[in-house]
Amino acid sequence: MGIRPGLQNRASGAGGDSHPHTFSRSIGGGTAESVPGRYEPGRGRSESPFRSDFGAIFSGRLVAVSRTRRQLKRRTFLTGSLVLAGLGFAGCPSSKPSGRLRGQRKDPDYPQGHRLREPDFPSAPTRQERLAGVILGGGVAGLSAGWRWTRAGLTDYRLLELESQVGGNSRALTYPSGSAPIGAHYLPVPNTEARAVRRLLTEMGLLTTEKDRPGLDPRHLCHSRQERLFYEGEWRDGLIPHQALSEVSQEQIARFQEHISQWSRRRDSKGRKVFALPLHFSSTEEQYLALDRISFAQYAKRMGWDDPFLLWYLNYACRDDFGGSLENCSAWAGLHYFASRDGGGLGDADDILVWPEGNNRLVKFLQGEQKGQIHPGSLVLEVVPSENGVTIDYLELATGERVRLQAEVCLFCLPSFLRPYLLKDQPTLDRFLYAPWLTANLELTSPPEDLEGPGFTAWDNVLYDSTSLGYVVSTHQHLTTAPNQPTVWTWYHPFPDEAPEVVRKTLLETQWEDWSQRVLGELEVVHADIRERCRRLDITVLGHGMIRPSVDFIWSGQMARARRPQGRLFFGHGDLSGMSLFEESQFRGVLAAEQALAVLGMEPDESFL
Ligand SMILES: Cc1cc2nc3c(=O)[nH]c(=O)nc-3n(C[C@H](O)[C@H](O)[C@H](O)COP(=O)(O)OP(=O)(O)OC[C@H]3O[C@@H](n4cnc5c(N)ncnc54)[C@H](O)[C@@H]3O)c2cc1C
């Protein structure tokens, strides 16, 4: 998941900096519209073998099918799956656990986190300390803030993290054959405006300048094949199966790509990009912000985009980057997904950096710089800002002690939904909706059989018309001549259409057994021997995985208010951008850190942003 594919193949028709041709009729109005008859990805095509049965899996209705199915020839096997789909059974596990499969839930520490709902903590601190600064939360945002402080010479700070490891959604799991991400798994080649990302990559030795030309270390650029799509019974290169699509579809996709190409080149009256990354640098002219007040589905309808494959593709983008859908993400966010990245002179717009452990590579670097300051196992309980400083109480999980810190400045790099639990008198945050995710890490003794041939995969393997997004392969970058090495895959499942709070509750109640069988049942359709090869399968539920860029959210007054500092407390979680991306979390963390440095009289000569 995760690439903005095929844009380098865009038709490069006339236009230069011209206005996207239909833009004038694409915004304004604002009446509620939706894609006709609600978008159905597989309409007009054969039933998908992956059709989900969300209710069935949660009610534990597991369907056992004879193991002999796996011995069928591939074509017969797929036909069999189609029949099951027709009966409404697809998406359910097709056989019982083999008995040797191991694995467990690797969720964040929900039992500790949920204690904030009904506090049972000691009311008085047993210890008090004074510090210049405190950072709350050790995800990318908090770690980036600490990185900025360290670079400014501020080391008298503490970073409080609930989990035993920092990283948040960019954590990784370690297996004998290597590490694999539980969530964030790639970093796009940074745009020129992503200055902090470029600085970080330079410090890591991944971005170097030779003969005045900056370049990325090619070992970390995703090798070919970046992605493939399982579409109508076959794997196809890339995410757009041109050869399998009708001329009408192809023509509409070409028009869409040209449209996006024009948006990428578009500059506002001040010369700013319309869609920049970090999004802070985007144009704030009203004509563009109006795109945030309609859904991507409305925009698609106005553009006349009605081809089923194109609509699948747009919906995929929303599921992939936002855990949302065409209907519940804004047009601004949807267009940003496709048009914001330009390779920044370092590569193509869709070039990405990948590591076996995903973005945990970046986390490890940031962490290495501030080991002495990071305090894992610390549950933040209460934050009280004032004119002169901030008082922070936290629970030291190892000792059960309540500790109080008096800080001159504090950075709140925790998700904003926690504010009502930790702070008094907060602004309304009812537009902060978080998309739940479930991911699975499959440790395989060797790559399973593949419809394309033994050992064939891409880095990103997407299943058309599945409720999952498919999987990424942690060993993709290995330059081995022996392809049958053990590997770890990460499989991704968003829940774009269901109410997030209902999904969260259900996911917490669902057992590892149910989900592990569901994952294997789906993958078995494309890898017949997956059960034999899978020796371990871990499941992670990220209940508030991604902030969702709903209609009228990113550029709303509510968002602007949520970003405002409160006394000497500065807010820096990635959700304050309205979309969950490394670039955004890093930007928010560094911005909060620099705001606090100014208050401390340590204003840096040069901003990292
Ligand atoms: C499934 C999935 C896939 C993703 N893939 C990508 C990708 O490929 N590329 C990309 O750029 N982005 C991706 N993202 C987005 C990712 O979330 C961001 O890139 C980034 O990791 C978010 O960092 P953050 O610091 O803003 O938030 P978080 O990761 O949410 O960090 C918040 C931290 O606060 C801690 N915390 C929470 N409560 C408390 C408390 N009371 N006390 C102390 N600590 C607490 C948490 O444990 C956590 O470490 C993905 C997200 C998900 C869910």
The ligand as a MOL file (V3000), in Angstrom:
LIG
                    3D

  0  0  0     0  0            999 V3000
M  V30 BEGIN CTAB
M  V30 COUNTS 53 58 0 0 0
M  V30 BEGIN ATOM
M  V30 1 C -1.4730 1.2440 9.3530 0
M  V30 2 C -0.7180 2.5280 9.1780 0
M  V30 3 C 0.2000 2.6450 8.1400 0
M  V30 4 C 0.9110 3.8300 7.9530 0
M  V30 5 N 1.8160 3.9100 6.9420 0
M  V30 6 C 2.5250 5.0380 6.7650 0
M  V30 7 C 3.5590 5.0960 5.7890 0
M  V30 8 O 3.8340 4.1120 5.1010 0
M  V30 9 N 4.2430 6.2590 5.6490 0
M  V30 10 C 3.9690 7.3510 6.4180 0
M  V30 11 O 4.6100 8.3970 6.2440 0
M  V30 12 N 3.0240 7.3100 7.3770 0
M  V30 13 C 2.3080 6.1850 7.5760 0
M  V30 14 N 1.3810 6.1200 8.5800 0
M  V30 15 C 1.1390 7.3210 9.3950 0
M  V30 16 C 1.9280 7.3440 10.7210 0
M  V30 17 O 0.9500 7.3610 11.6970 0
M  V30 18 C 2.8150 8.5670 10.7970 0
M  V30 19 O 3.7840 8.4940 9.7690 0
M  V30 20 C 3.5640 8.7420 12.1360 0
M  V30 21 O 4.2050 7.5450 12.5120 0
M  V30 22 C 2.6800 9.2550 13.2700 0
M  V30 23 O 3.5030 9.7650 14.2940 0
M  V30 24 P 2.9320 10.6770 15.4610 0
M  V30 25 O 4.0340 10.9400 16.4140 0
M  V30 26 O 2.2510 11.8580 14.8720 0
M  V30 27 O 1.7990 9.8080 16.1530 0
M  V30 28 P 1.7730 8.4200 16.9340 0
M  V30 29 O 2.4560 7.3930 16.1500 0
M  V30 30 O 0.3270 8.2730 17.2540 0
M  V30 31 O 2.5680 8.6720 18.2850 0
M  V30 32 C 1.9620 9.0350 19.5140 0
M  V30 33 C 2.7470 8.4140 20.6580 0
M  V30 34 O 2.1480 8.7990 21.8980 0
M  V30 35 C 2.1530 7.6750 22.7750 0
M  V30 36 N 1.1040 7.8430 23.8050 0
M  V30 37 C -0.2390 7.7640 23.6370 0
M  V30 38 N -0.8640 8.0120 24.8040 0
M  V30 39 C 0.0870 8.2660 25.7320 0
M  V30 40 C 0.0650 8.6310 27.1130 0
M  V30 41 N -1.0690 8.8270 27.8030 0
M  V30 42 N 1.2540 8.7970 27.7410 0
M  V30 43 C 2.4210 8.6520 27.0790 0
M  V30 44 N 2.5010 8.3390 25.7720 0
M  V30 45 C 1.3460 8.1470 25.1010 0
M  V30 46 C 1.9020 6.5130 21.8390 0
M  V30 47 O 2.2930 5.2970 22.4200 0
M  V30 48 C 2.7420 6.8900 20.6240 0
M  V30 49 O 4.0580 6.4090 20.7110 0
M  V30 50 C 0.6790 4.9350 8.8090 0
M  V30 51 C -0.2410 4.8220 9.8650 0
M  V30 52 C -0.9360 3.6230 10.0490 0
M  V30 53 C -1.9230 3.5120 11.1660 0
M  V30 END ATOM
M  V30 BEGIN BOND
M  V30 1 1 1 2
M  V30 2 1 2 3
M  V30 3 2 2 52
M  V30 4 2 3 4
M  V30 5 1 4 5
M  V30 6 1 4 50
M  V30 7 2 5 6
M  V30 8 1 6 7
M  V30 9 1 6 13
M  V30 10 2 7 8
M  V30 11 1 7 9
M  V30 12 1 9 10
M  V30 13 2 10 11
M  V30 14 1 10 12
M  V30 15 2 12 13
M  V30 16 1 13 14
M  V30 17 1 14 15
M  V30 18 1 14 50
M  V30 19 1 15 16
M  V30 20 1 16 17
M  V30 21 1 16 18
M  V30 22 1 18 19
M  V30 23 1 18 20
M  V30 24 1 20 21
M  V30 25 1 20 22
M  V30 26 1 22 23
M  V30 27 1 23 24
M  V30 28 2 24 25
M  V30 29 1 24 26
M  V30 30 1 24 27
M  V30 31 1 27 28
M  V30 32 2 28 29
M  V30 33 1 28 30
M  V30 34 1 28 31
M  V30 35 1 31 32
M  V30 36 1 32 33
M  V30 37 1 33 34
M  V30 38 1 33 48
M  V30 39 1 34 35
M  V30 40 1 35 36
M  V30 41 1 35 46
M  V30 42 1 36 37
M  V30 43 1 36 45
M  V30 44 2 37 38
M  V30 45 1 38 39
M  V30 46 1 39 40
M  V30 47 2 39 45
M  V30 48 1 40 41
M  V30 49 2 40 42
M  V30 50 1 42 43
M  V30 51 2 43 44
M  V30 52 1 44 45
M  V30 53 1 46 47
M  V30 54 1 46 48
M  V30 55 1 48 49
M  V30 56 2 50 51
M  V30 57 1 51 52
M  V30 58 1 52 53
M  V30 END BOND
M  V30 END CTAB
M  END
